[in-house]
């Protein structure tokens, strides 16, 4: 069995370095692209963390409208007492997006 031994010749390394110097701009552009890609990937991961289910639940409960009971009773009494107001309420219930 013969052992394959690799010797690094300094002249061969210099020749390889000289040949690769022609592509130094290309290597630099690829390196910068990889660095920018990594930074963009990290920014994307950090800007969209997974949502906490407890936070989502509390946000949804905060969105429900709360009407003061006194205001609701006042509106109900106005609706009951006035024919014009009652017709406005009925019209708004049937088509809430009409002005």
C-alpha positions in Angstrom: 0.0 0.0 0.0 1.3 3.4 -0.9 0.5 6.4 1.1 -0.4 9.4 -1.0 1.4 12.4 0.5 0.6 15.9 -0.6 3.3 18.5 -0.6 2.3 22.1 -0.8 4.8 23.8 -3.1 5.2 27.6 -2.4 5.6 28.3 -6.1 2.3 26.5 -6.9 0.5 28.6 -4.2 2.0 31.8 -5.7 0.8 30.8 -9.2 -2.6 30.0 -7.9 -2.7 33.4 -6.1 -1.7 35.2 -9.3 -4.3 33.4 -11.3 -7.0 34.1 -8.8 -6.1 37.8 -8.6 -7.8 38.3 -11.9 -11.1 37.4 -10.2 -10.6 39.5 -7.1 -13.4 42.0 -8.0 -15.8 39.1 -8.7 -14.8 37.4 -5.4 -15.4 40.8 -3.6 -18.8 41.3 -5.2 -19.8 37.7 -4.3 -18.6 38.3 -0.7 -20.5 41.6 -0.3 -23.6 39.9 -1.7 -23.4 37.1 0.8 -22.9 39.5 3.6 -25.9 41.6 2.5 -28.0 38.5 2.0 -27.2 37.4 5.5 -28.1 40.8 7.0 -31.4 41.0 5.1 -32.2 37.4 6.3 -31.5 38.4 9.9 -33.6 41.6 9.7 -36.5 39.6 8.2 -36.3 37.0 11.0 -36.1 39.6 13.7 -38.8 41.8 12.3 -41.5 39.1 12.2 -41.4 37.2 15.5 -44.1 34.6 16.2 -47.2 36.0 17.8 -47.8 35.3 21.4 -51.3 33.7 21.8 -52.0 35.6 25.0 -51.2 38.9 23.4 -53.5 38.1 20.5 -56.3 37.2 22.8 -55.9 40.4 24.8 -55.8 42.5 21.7 -59.0 41.0 20.4 -60.9 41.6 23.6 -59.7 45.2 23.6 -61.3 45.7 20.2 -64.8 45.0 21.3 -66.9 48.2 21.5 -68.0 49.3 24.9 -71.0 51.6 25.1 -71.8 53.4 28.3 -75.2 52.2 29.8 -76.4 55.7 30.3 -75.7 56.6 26.7 -77.5 53.4 25.5 -80.6 54.2 27.7 -80.6 57.8 26.4 -80.5 56.6 22.8 -83.3 54.1 23.5 -85.5 56.8 25.1 -84.9 59.1 22.1 -85.8 56.3 19.7 -88.9 55.5 21.6 -90.1 59.1 21.9 -89.5 60.4 18.3 -90.8 59.0 15.1 -88.0 60.7 13.1 -85.3 59.2 15.2 -86.9 55.8 15.0 -87.0 55.9 11.2 -83.3 57.0 11.2 -82.4 54.0 13.4 -84.3 51.6 11.3 -82.7 53.0 8.1 -79.3 52.7 9.6 -79.9 49.1 10.7 -81.0 48.1 7.2 -78.1 49.9 5.4 -75.4 51.0 7.8 -73.1 52.2 5.0 -75.5 54.6 3.5 -75.1 58.3 4.5 
